[in-house]
C-alpha cells in the first residue's frame, strides 16, 4: 500500500504545477522569444479580453483564463 501512495502524491503535485495559470506578460514574453528564435518576423501578439478577440488567431490564454493571447501577421 505504501508503494502506491508515494507515486500518487508525486503525480498530484506535478499536475498542479503544470496547470498553474501564467500572467499575460510572462506568457507573451515566452512565445515572443520562441518565435524570434525561429526567425519569425512581422507579427503582433496582444493580450485581449475574451469577448474582444475578433479575427485574430488565438494562441493561448492567460490570467486564469480571463484573457486570450492573439497573433496577427503584419
N, CA, C and O atoms as a CHARMM CRD file, in Angstrom:
* protein
*
  296
    1    1 UNK  N      0.81300  -1.19500   0.00000 PROA 1      0.00000
    2    1 UNK  CA     0.00000   0.00000   0.00000 PROA 1      0.00000
    3    1 UNK  C      0.86200   1.26700   0.00000 PROA 1      0.00000
    4    1 UNK  O      0.54300   2.24400  -0.67800 PROA 1      0.00000
    5    2 UNK  N      1.94900   1.24000   0.76000 PROA 2      0.00000
    6    2 UNK  CA     2.81700   2.41800   0.81700 PROA 2      0.00000
    7    2 UNK  C      3.46000   2.71000  -0.53100 PROA 2      0.00000
    8    2 UNK  O      3.73200   3.86600  -0.85700 PROA 2      0.00000
    9    3 UNK  N      3.70100   1.66900  -1.31200 PROA 3      0.00000
   10    3 UNK  CA     4.32200   1.86000  -2.62000 PROA 3      0.00000
   11    3 UNK  C      3.38200   2.54400  -3.60500 PROA 3      0.00000
   12    3 UNK  O      3.82900   3.08400  -4.61700 PROA 3      0.00000
   13    4 UNK  N      2.12200   2.52500  -3.32400 PROA 4      0.00000
   14    4 UNK  CA     1.14200   3.15400  -4.19300 PROA 4      0.00000
   15    4 UNK  C      0.90700   4.62200  -3.82100 PROA 4      0.00000
   16    4 UNK  O      0.59900   5.43300  -4.69400 PROA 4      0.00000
   17    5 UNK  N      1.04600   4.96500  -2.56400 PROA 5      0.00000
   18    5 UNK  CA     0.74100   6.31500  -2.09400 PROA 5      0.00000
   19    5 UNK  C      1.75900   7.33900  -2.60400 PROA 5      0.00000
   20    5 UNK  O      1.36300   8.41800  -3.04400 PROA 5      0.00000
   21    6 UNK  N      3.02700   7.04000  -2.55900 PROA 6      0.00000
   22    6 UNK  CA     4.05100   7.99200  -2.97000 PROA 6      0.00000
   23    6 UNK  C      3.92800   8.39700  -4.44000 PROA 6      0.00000
   24    6 UNK  O      3.96700   9.59200  -4.73300 PROA 6      0.00000
   25    7 UNK  N      3.78100   7.46000  -5.37200 PROA 7      0.00000
   26    7 UNK  CA     3.60800   7.88800  -6.76500 PROA 7      0.00000
   27    7 UNK  C      2.34500   8.72700  -6.98300 PROA 7      0.00000
   28    7 UNK  O      2.35400   9.64700  -7.80200 PROA 7      0.00000
   29    8 UNK  N      1.28500   8.43000  -6.27800 PROA 8      0.00000
   30    8 UNK  CA     0.06400   9.21900  -6.40300 PROA 8      0.00000
   31    8 UNK  C      0.26600  10.64600  -5.90400 PROA 8      0.00000
   32    8 UNK  O     -0.20900  11.59200  -6.53200 PROA 8      0.00000
   33    9 UNK  N      0.95600  10.80900  -4.80000 PROA 9      0.00000
   34    9 UNK  CA     1.22700  12.14600  -4.26900 PROA 9      0.00000
   35    9 UNK  C      2.13900  12.93100  -5.19900 PROA 9      0.00000
   36    9 UNK  O      1.91700  14.12100  -5.42400 PROA 9      0.00000
   37   10 UNK  N      3.15200  12.28800  -5.73500 PROA 10     0.00000
   38   10 UNK  CA     4.06100  12.96500  -6.64500 PROA 10     0.00000
   39   10 UNK  C      3.36700  13.39300  -7.92700 PROA 10     0.00000
   40   10 UNK  O      3.59300  14.50000  -8.41700 PROA 10     0.00000
   41   11 UNK  N      2.53900  12.53900  -8.46500 PROA 11     0.00000
   42   11 UNK  CA     1.84800  12.90000  -9.70000 PROA 11     0.00000
   43   11 UNK  C      0.84400  14.02200  -9.46000 PROA 11     0.00000
   44   11 UNK  O      0.63800  14.85300 -10.34400 PROA 11     0.00000
   45   12 UNK  N      0.22600  14.06800  -8.30600 PROA 12     0.00000
   46   12 UNK  CA    -0.72000  15.14400  -7.99800 PROA 12     0.00000
   47   12 UNK  C     -0.01500  16.48500  -7.87900 PROA 12     0.00000
   48   12 UNK  O     -0.54300  17.50000  -8.33400 PROA 12     0.00000
   49   13 UNK  N      1.16100  16.51100  -7.27900 PROA 13     0.00000
   50   13 UNK  CA     1.88100  17.77600  -7.13800 PROA 13     0.00000
   51   13 UNK  C      2.43500  18.23100  -8.48100 PROA 13     0.00000
   52   13 UNK  O      2.46500  19.43300  -8.74500 PROA 13     0.00000
   53   14 UNK  N      2.87000  17.32300  -9.32700 PROA 14     0.00000
   54   14 UNK  CA     3.37600  17.69700 -10.64800 PROA 14     0.00000
   55   14 UNK  C      2.27000  18.25600 -11.52400 PROA 14     0.00000
   56   14 UNK  O      2.49200  19.22600 -12.24800 PROA 14     0.00000
   57   15 UNK  N      1.10700  17.67800 -11.47500 PROA 15     0.00000
   58   15 UNK  CA    -0.02500  18.13900 -12.27000 PROA 15     0.00000
   59   15 UNK  C     -0.42300  19.55300 -11.85800 PROA 15     0.00000
   60   15 UNK  O     -0.72500  20.38200 -12.71600 PROA 15     0.00000
   61   16 UNK  N     -0.42900  19.83300 -10.57900 PROA 16     0.00000
   62   16 UNK  CA    -0.80300  21.16300 -10.10100 PROA 16     0.00000
   63   16 UNK  C      0.19900  22.21100 -10.56200 PROA 16     0.00000
   64   16 UNK  O     -0.18800  23.33900 -10.86900 PROA 16     0.00000
   65   17 UNK  N      1.46000  21.86500 -10.61500 PROA 17     0.00000
   66   17 UNK  CA     2.48400  22.81900 -11.04000 PROA 17     0.00000
   67   17 UNK  C      2.33200  23.16100 -12.51800 PROA 17     0.00000
   68   17 UNK  O      2.53200  24.31500 -12.89900 PROA 17     0.00000
   69   18 UNK  N      1.98800  22.20200 -13.35100 PROA 18     0.00000
   70   18 UNK  CA     1.82700  22.45200 -14.77700 PROA 18     0.00000
   71   18 UNK  C      0.54400  23.21100 -15.08700 PROA 18     0.00000
   72   18 UNK  O      0.47400  23.91800 -16.09200 PROA 18     0.00000
   73   19 UNK  N     -0.46000  23.07700 -14.24700 PROA 19     0.00000
   74   19 UNK  CA    -1.74900  23.70000 -14.50700 PROA 19     0.00000
   75   19 UNK  C     -1.83500  25.13000 -13.96700 PROA 19     0.00000
   76   19 UNK  O     -2.86500  25.78400 -14.13200 PROA 19     0.00000
   77   20 UNK  N     -0.78700  25.61800 -13.33400 PROA 20     0.00000
   78   20 UNK  CA    -0.81900  26.96100 -12.76800 PROA 20     0.00000
   79   20 UNK  C     -0.93500  27.99300 -13.88500 PROA 20     0.00000
   80   20 UNK  O     -0.18400  27.94000 -14.85800 PROA 20     0.00000
   81   21 UNK  N     -1.87500  28.93600 -13.75100 PROA 21     0.00000
   82   21 UNK  CA    -2.05400  29.95000 -14.79400 PROA 21     0.00000
   83   21 UNK  C     -0.88300  30.92900 -14.82600 PROA 21     0.00000
   84   21 UNK  O     -0.30600  31.26000 -13.79100 PROA 21     0.00000
   85   22 UNK  N     -0.54400  31.38300 -16.02200 PROA 22     0.00000
   86   22 UNK  CA     0.54700  32.33200 -16.19100 PROA 22     0.00000
   87   22 UNK  C     -0.00800  33.73100 -16.39600 PROA 22     0.00000
   88   22 UNK  O     -1.07800  33.90100 -16.97900 PROA 22     0.00000
   89   23 UNK  N      0.72100  34.73100 -15.91700 PROA 23     0.00000
   90   23 UNK  CA     0.34200  36.10700 -16.24300 PROA 23     0.00000
   91   23 UNK  C      0.55700  36.36000 -17.73500 PROA 23     0.00000
   92   23 UNK  O      1.41600  35.73700 -18.35900 PROA 23     0.00000
   93   24 UNK  N     -0.21900  37.26400 -18.29500 PROA 24     0.00000
   94   24 UNK  CA    -0.15500  37.52600 -19.73200 PROA 24     0.00000
   95   24 UNK  C      1.22000  38.00100 -20.18700 PROA 24     0.00000
   96   24 UNK  O      1.71200  37.56000 -21.22600 PROA 24     0.00000
   97   25 UNK  N      1.83700  38.88500 -19.43100 PROA 25     0.00000
   98   25 UNK  CA     3.14900  39.41000 -19.83100 PROA 25     0.00000
   99   25 UNK  C      4.19800  38.30200 -19.90400 PROA 25     0.00000
  100   25 UNK  O      5.03000  38.28600 -20.81100 PROA 25     0.00000
  101   26 UNK  N      4.15500  37.38600 -18.95600 PROA 26     0.00000
  102   26 UNK  CA     5.11900  36.28600 -18.92900 PROA 26     0.00000
  103   26 UNK  C      4.90400  35.33300 -20.10400 PROA 26     0.00000
  104   26 UNK  O      5.86400  34.93300 -20.76300 PROA 26     0.00000
  105   27 UNK  N      3.65800  34.97100 -20.36800 PROA 27     0.00000
  106   27 UNK  CA     3.35500  34.06900 -21.47500 PROA 27     0.00000
  107   27 UNK  C      3.68500  34.71400 -22.81000 PROA 27     0.00000
  108   27 UNK  O      4.21700  34.05600 -23.70400 PROA 27     0.00000
  109   28 UNK  N      3.36900  36.00800 -22.95500 PROA 28     0.00000
  110   28 UNK  CA     3.67700  36.73200 -24.18100 PROA 28     0.00000
  111   28 UNK  C      5.19000  36.76100 -24.42000 PROA 28     0.00000
  112   28 UNK  O      5.64300  36.58000 -25.55000 PROA 28     0.00000
  113   29 UNK  N      5.96500  36.98700 -23.36700 PROA 29     0.00000
  114   29 UNK  CA     7.42500  37.01300 -23.49200 PROA 29     0.00000
  115   29 UNK  C      7.96400  35.64100 -23.89200 PROA 29     0.00000
  116   29 UNK  O      8.88400  35.55400 -24.70400 PROA 29     0.00000
  117   30 UNK  N      7.40600  34.58000 -23.33600 PROA 30     0.00000
  118   30 UNK  CA     7.83900  33.22100 -23.69000 PROA 30     0.00000
  119   30 UNK  C      7.57300  32.92800 -25.16400 PROA 30     0.00000
  120   30 UNK  O      8.44500  32.41500 -25.86400 PROA 30     0.00000
  121   31 UNK  N      6.37300  33.25300 -25.63300 PROA 31     0.00000
  122   31 UNK  CA     6.00900  32.97900 -27.02600 PROA 31     0.00000
  123   31 UNK  C      6.82400  33.84800 -27.97200 PROA 31     0.00000
  124   31 UNK  O      7.28200  33.37100 -29.01000 PROA 31     0.00000
  125   32 UNK  N      7.01000  35.11200 -27.62800 PROA 32     0.00000
  126   32 UNK  CA     7.80800  36.01300 -28.45800 PROA 32     0.00000
  127   32 UNK  C      9.23300  35.50900 -28.58500 PROA 32     0.00000
  128   32 UNK  O      9.80900  35.55400 -29.67200 PROA 32     0.00000
  129   33 UNK  N      9.80900  35.03200 -27.49700 PROA 33     0.00000
  130   33 UNK  CA    11.17700  34.50300 -27.52800 PROA 33     0.00000
  131   33 UNK  C     11.27400  33.29400 -28.45700 PROA 33     0.00000
  132   33 UNK  O     12.23900  33.16800 -29.21100 PROA 33     0.00000
  133   34 UNK  N     10.28400  32.40800 -28.40700 PROA 34     0.00000
  134   34 UNK  CA    10.29400  31.22500 -29.27200 PROA 34     0.00000
  135   34 UNK  C     10.16000  31.61100 -30.74700 PROA 34     0.00000
  136   34 UNK  O     10.84000  31.04400 -31.60300 PROA 34     0.00000
  137   35 UNK  N      9.28800  32.57000 -31.04200 PROA 35     0.00000
  138   35 UNK  CA     9.11300  32.99600 -32.42900 PROA 35     0.00000
  139   35 UNK  C     10.36300  33.70700 -32.95100 PROA 35     0.00000
  140   35 UNK  O     10.77300  33.48700 -34.09100 PROA 35     0.00000
  141   36 UNK  N     10.96600  34.55600 -32.12200 PROA 36     0.00000
  142   36 UNK  CA    12.19900  35.24100 -32.52200 PROA 36     0.00000
  143   36 UNK  C     13.32900  34.24300 -32.75300 PROA 36     0.00000
  144   36 UNK  O     14.13900  34.40900 -33.66500 PROA 36     0.00000
  145   37 UNK  N     13.37500  33.21400 -31.92500 PROA 37     0.00000
  146   37 UNK  CA    14.39400  32.16500 -32.06000 PROA 37     0.00000
  147   37 UNK  C     14.25600  31.43400 -33.39300 PROA 37     0.00000
  148   37 UNK  O     15.25000  31.00600 -33.97900 PROA 37     0.00000
  149   38 UNK  N     13.02900  31.29400 -33.86300 PROA 38     0.00000
  150   38 UNK  CA    12.77600  30.61500 -35.14200 PROA 38     0.00000
  151   38 UNK  C     12.88200  31.55700 -36.33400 PROA 38     0.00000
  152   38 UNK  O     12.74400  31.12800 -37.47900 PROA 38     0.00000
  153   39 UNK  N     13.12800  32.84700 -36.06900 PROA 39     0.00000
  154   39 UNK  CA    13.30300  33.80100 -37.15100 PROA 39     0.00000
  155   39 UNK  C     12.01000  34.38000 -37.70500 PROA 39     0.00000
  156   39 UNK  O     12.01100  34.94600 -38.79800 PROA 39     0.00000
  157   40 UNK  N     10.91800  34.25200 -36.97900 PROA 40     0.00000
  158   40 UNK  CA     9.63900  34.79200 -37.43700 PROA 40     0.00000
  159   40 UNK  C      9.67200  36.31100 -37.29000 PROA 40     0.00000
  160   40 UNK  O     10.08800  36.83500 -36.25600 PROA 40     0.00000
  161   41 UNK  N      9.23100  37.00900 -38.32700 PROA 41     0.00000
  162   41 UNK  CA     9.21500  38.47600 -38.31100 PROA 41     0.00000
  163   41 UNK  C      7.84800  38.97500 -38.76400 PROA 41     0.00000
  164   41 UNK  O      7.10600  38.25000 -39.42600 PROA 41     0.00000
  165   42 UNK  N      7.51900  40.21200 -38.40800 PROA 42     0.00000
  166   42 UNK  CA     6.28800  40.83400 -38.87700 PROA 42     0.00000
  167   42 UNK  C      5.03200  40.28300 -38.23900 PROA 42     0.00000
  168   42 UNK  O      4.09600  39.90300 -38.94300 PROA 42     0.00000
  169   43 UNK  N      4.99500  40.23500 -36.93400 PROA 43     0.00000
  170   43 UNK  CA     3.81200  39.75000 -36.23800 PROA 43     0.00000
  171   43 UNK  C      3.54400  40.62800 -35.02200 PROA 43     0.00000
  172   43 UNK  O      4.40300  41.39300 -34.58500 PROA 43     0.00000
  173   44 UNK  N      2.34400  40.50200 -34.49200 PROA 44     0.00000
  174   44 UNK  CA     1.97500  41.21200 -33.27100 PROA 44     0.00000
  175   44 UNK  C      1.23000  40.24700 -32.36400 PROA 44     0.00000
  176   44 UNK  O      0.30000  39.56700 -32.79900 PROA 44     0.00000
  177   45 UNK  N      1.63900  40.19100 -31.10600 PROA 45     0.00000
  178   45 UNK  CA     0.95200  39.38600 -30.10200 PROA 45     0.00000
  179   45 UNK  C      0.34300  40.35400 -29.09900 PROA 45     0.00000
  180   45 UNK  O      1.01900  41.25300 -28.59900 PROA 45     0.00000
  181   46 UNK  N     -0.94300  40.16200 -28.81000 PROA 46     0.00000
  182   46 UNK  CA    -1.63700  41.05000 -27.88900 PROA 46     0.00000
  183   46 UNK  C     -2.49200  40.24300 -26.92200 PROA 46     0.00000
  184   46 UNK  O     -3.04600  39.20500 -27.28500 PROA 46     0.00000
  185   47 UNK  N     -2.59300  40.72800 -25.69100 PROA 47     0.00000
  186   47 UNK  CA    -3.49200  40.14300 -24.69900 PROA 47     0.00000
  187   47 UNK  C     -4.79600  40.93500 -24.73200 PROA 47     0.00000
  188   47 UNK  O     -4.80700  42.14400 -24.49800 PROA 47     0.00000
  189   48 UNK  N     -5.88900  40.24400 -25.02200 PROA 48     0.00000
  190   48 UNK  CA    -7.18900  40.90600 -25.13200 PROA 48     0.00000
  191   48 UNK  C     -8.22000  40.17700 -24.27300 PROA 48     0.00000
  192   48 UNK  O     -8.04600  39.01200 -23.91700 PROA 48     0.00000
  193   49 UNK  N     -9.28200  40.88600 -23.95500 PROA 49     0.00000
  194   49 UNK  CA   -10.38800  40.27100 -23.22100 PROA 49     0.00000
  195   49 UNK  C    -11.00000  39.15900 -24.07900 PROA 49     0.00000
  196   49 UNK  O    -10.95200  39.21800 -25.30800 PROA 49     0.00000
  197   50 UNK  N    -11.56300  38.16800 -23.43900 PROA 50     0.00000
  198   50 UNK  CA   -12.11600  37.01300 -24.15700 PROA 50     0.00000
  199   50 UNK  C    -13.14300  37.39600 -25.22100 PROA 50     0.00000
  200   50 UNK  O    -13.20400  36.76200 -26.27400 PROA 50     0.00000
  201   51 UNK  N    -13.94100  38.41300 -24.96200 PROA 51     0.00000
  202   51 UNK  CA   -15.00100  38.78500 -25.90400 PROA 51     0.00000
  203   51 UNK  C    -14.53300  39.76400 -26.98400 PROA 51     0.00000
  204   51 UNK  O    -15.34000  40.19100 -27.81000 PROA 51     0.00000
  205   52 UNK  N    -13.25700  40.12500 -26.99300 PROA 52     0.00000
  206   52 UNK  CA   -12.73900  41.08800 -27.97000 PROA 52     0.00000
  207   52 UNK  C    -11.66800  40.48700 -28.87700 PROA 52     0.00000
  208   52 UNK  O    -10.77600  41.20200 -29.33500 PROA 52     0.00000
  209   53 UNK  N    -11.74400  39.20000 -29.13700 PROA 53     0.00000
  210   53 UNK  CA   -10.73100  38.51800 -29.94700 PROA 53     0.00000
  211   53 UNK  C    -10.79900  38.95200 -31.40200 PROA 53     0.00000
  212   53 UNK  O     -9.75900  39.20300 -32.01000 PROA 53     0.00000
  213   54 UNK  N    -11.95900  39.04600 -31.96200 PROA 54     0.00000
  214   54 UNK  CA   -12.11100  39.46300 -33.36000 PROA 54     0.00000
  215   54 UNK  C    -11.61300  38.40300 -34.32700 PROA 54     0.00000
  216   54 UNK  O    -11.85000  37.21200 -34.12500 PROA 54     0.00000
  217   55 UNK  N    -10.91200  38.83800 -35.39400 PROA 55     0.00000
  218   55 UNK  CA   -10.43500  37.93000 -36.43900 PROA 55     0.00000
  219   55 UNK  C     -9.04900  37.37100 -36.15900 PROA 55     0.00000
  220   55 UNK  O     -8.54500  36.56700 -36.94300 PROA 55     0.00000
  221   56 UNK  N     -8.43200  37.77200 -35.07800 PROA 56     0.00000
  222   56 UNK  CA    -7.07500  37.32800 -34.76900 PROA 56     0.00000
  223   56 UNK  C     -7.06100  35.85300 -34.37100 PROA 56     0.00000
  224   56 UNK  O     -8.06000  35.31300 -33.89600 PROA 56     0.00000
  225   57 UNK  N     -5.91500  35.21900 -34.57300 PROA 57     0.00000
  226   57 UNK  CA    -5.73800  33.82100 -34.20000 PROA 57     0.00000
  227   57 UNK  C     -5.38500  33.74700 -32.71100 PROA 57     0.00000
  228   57 UNK  O     -4.44800  34.40600 -32.26200 PROA 57     0.00000
  229   58 UNK  N     -6.12700  32.95300 -31.95600 PROA 58     0.00000
  230   58 UNK  CA    -5.85900  32.78400 -30.52400 PROA 58     0.00000
  231   58 UNK  C     -4.74800  31.75400 -30.36100 PROA 58     0.00000
  232   58 UNK  O     -4.84300  30.63500 -30.86700 PROA 58     0.00000
  233   59 UNK  N     -3.68400  32.15100 -29.64200 PROA 59     0.00000
  234   59 UNK  CA    -2.53800  31.24900 -29.45300 PROA 59     0.00000
  235   59 UNK  C     -2.34400  30.85800 -27.99600 PROA 59     0.00000
  236   59 UNK  O     -1.41100  30.12300 -27.67300 PROA 59     0.00000
  237   60 UNK  N     -3.20900  31.34000 -27.11600 PROA 60     0.00000
  238   60 UNK  CA    -3.10100  30.96200 -25.71800 PROA 60     0.00000
  239   60 UNK  C     -4.06200  31.75600 -24.85800 PROA 60     0.00000
  240   60 UNK  O     -4.68300  32.71800 -25.30900 PROA 60     0.00000
  241   61 UNK  N     -4.17100  31.33300 -23.61100 PROA 61     0.00000
  242   61 UNK  CA    -4.97200  32.09000 -22.65500 PROA 61     0.00000
  243   61 UNK  C     -4.10100  32.36600 -21.43500 PROA 61     0.00000
  244   61 UNK  O     -3.16400  31.62300 -21.14500 PROA 61     0.00000
  245   62 UNK  N     -4.42300  33.43800 -20.73100 PROA 62     0.00000
  246   62 UNK  CA    -3.60100  33.84500 -19.59800 PROA 62     0.00000
  247   62 UNK  C     -4.47000  34.49900 -18.53100 PROA 62     0.00000
  248   62 UNK  O     -5.68000  34.65400 -18.69900 PROA 62     0.00000
  249   63 UNK  N     -3.83500  34.87300 -17.44300 PROA 63     0.00000
  250   63 UNK  CA    -4.52300  35.48100 -16.29900 PROA 63     0.00000
  251   63 UNK  C     -5.70600  34.63300 -15.85200 PROA 63     0.00000
  252   63 UNK  O     -6.80300  35.14300 -15.62200 PROA 63     0.00000
  253   64 UNK  N     -5.46900  33.34200 -15.73500 PROA 64     0.00000
  254   64 UNK  CA    -6.50300  32.43800 -15.24600 PROA 64     0.00000
  255   64 UNK  C     -7.66900  32.25200 -16.19500 PROA 64     0.00000
  256   64 UNK  O     -8.77800  31.93900 -15.76300 PROA 64     0.00000
  257   65 UNK  N     -7.42800  32.44300 -17.49900 PROA 65     0.00000
  258   65 UNK  CA    -8.47800  32.25500 -18.49500 PROA 65     0.00000
  259   65 UNK  C     -9.33000  33.48300 -18.74300 PROA 65     0.00000
  260   65 UNK  O    -10.30700  33.41100 -19.48900 PROA 65     0.00000
  261   66 UNK  N     -8.98600  34.60900 -18.13500 PROA 66     0.00000
  262   66 UNK  CA    -9.77400  35.82700 -18.32700 PROA 66     0.00000
  263   66 UNK  C     -9.39500  36.57300 -19.59700 PROA 66     0.00000
  264   66 UNK  O    -10.16500  37.40200 -20.08100 PROA 66     0.00000
  265   67 UNK  N     -8.20800  36.28500 -20.14400 PROA 67     0.00000
  266   67 UNK  CA    -7.74900  36.94500 -21.37000 PROA 67     0.00000
  267   67 UNK  C     -7.20300  35.91100 -22.34000 PROA 67     0.00000
  268   67 UNK  O     -6.84000  34.80100 -21.95400 PROA 67     0.00000
  269   68 UNK  N     -7.15300  36.30200 -23.61200 PROA 68     0.00000
  270   68 UNK  CA    -6.58900  35.45800 -24.67500 PROA 68     0.00000
  271   68 UNK  C     -5.40200  36.18100 -25.28200 PROA 68     0.00000
  272   68 UNK  O     -5.39900  37.40700 -25.38200 PROA 68     0.00000
  273   69 UNK  N     -4.39800  35.42700 -25.68500 PROA 69     0.00000
  274   69 UNK  CA    -3.28800  35.98000 -26.45700 PROA 69     0.00000
  275   69 UNK  C     -3.59900  35.75500 -27.91600 PROA 69     0.00000
  276   69 UNK  O     -3.90300  34.63800 -28.33400 PROA 69     0.00000
  277   70 UNK  N     -3.52100  36.82800 -28.69500 PROA 70     0.00000
  278   70 UNK  CA    -3.83600  36.74000 -30.11400 PROA 70     0.00000
  279   70 UNK  C     -2.58600  37.02100 -30.93100 PROA 70     0.00000
  280   70 UNK  O     -1.68500  37.73600 -30.49300 PROA 70     0.00000
  281   71 UNK  N     -2.55000  36.44400 -32.13000 PROA 71     0.00000
  282   71 UNK  CA    -1.41900  36.56100 -33.05700 PROA 71     0.00000
  283   71 UNK  C     -1.94000  37.09700 -34.38000 PROA 71     0.00000
  284   71 UNK  O     -2.88100  36.55400 -34.95800 PROA 71     0.00000
  285   72 UNK  N     -1.31400  38.17300 -34.85100 PROA 72     0.00000
  286   72 UNK  CA    -1.68700  38.76800 -36.13900 PROA 72     0.00000
  287   72 UNK  C     -0.42100  39.03700 -36.92500 PROA 72     0.00000
  288   72 UNK  O      0.52400  39.62100 -36.39600 PROA 72     0.00000
  289   73 UNK  N     -0.38800  38.61200 -38.20000 PROA 73     0.00000
  290   73 UNK  CA     0.74700  38.92400 -39.08600 PROA 73     0.00000
  291   73 UNK  C      0.55800  40.34400 -39.60600 PROA 73     0.00000
  292   73 UNK  O     -0.55400  40.75300 -39.93700 PROA 73     0.00000
  293   74 UNK  N      1.64800  41.08000 -39.67200 PROA 74     0.00000
  294   74 UNK  CA     1.59500  42.46700 -40.18900 PROA 74     0.00000
  295   74 UNK  C      1.88100  42.49600 -41.65400 PROA 74     0.00000
  296   74 UNK  O      1.88100  43.56700 -42.26200 PROA 74     0.00000
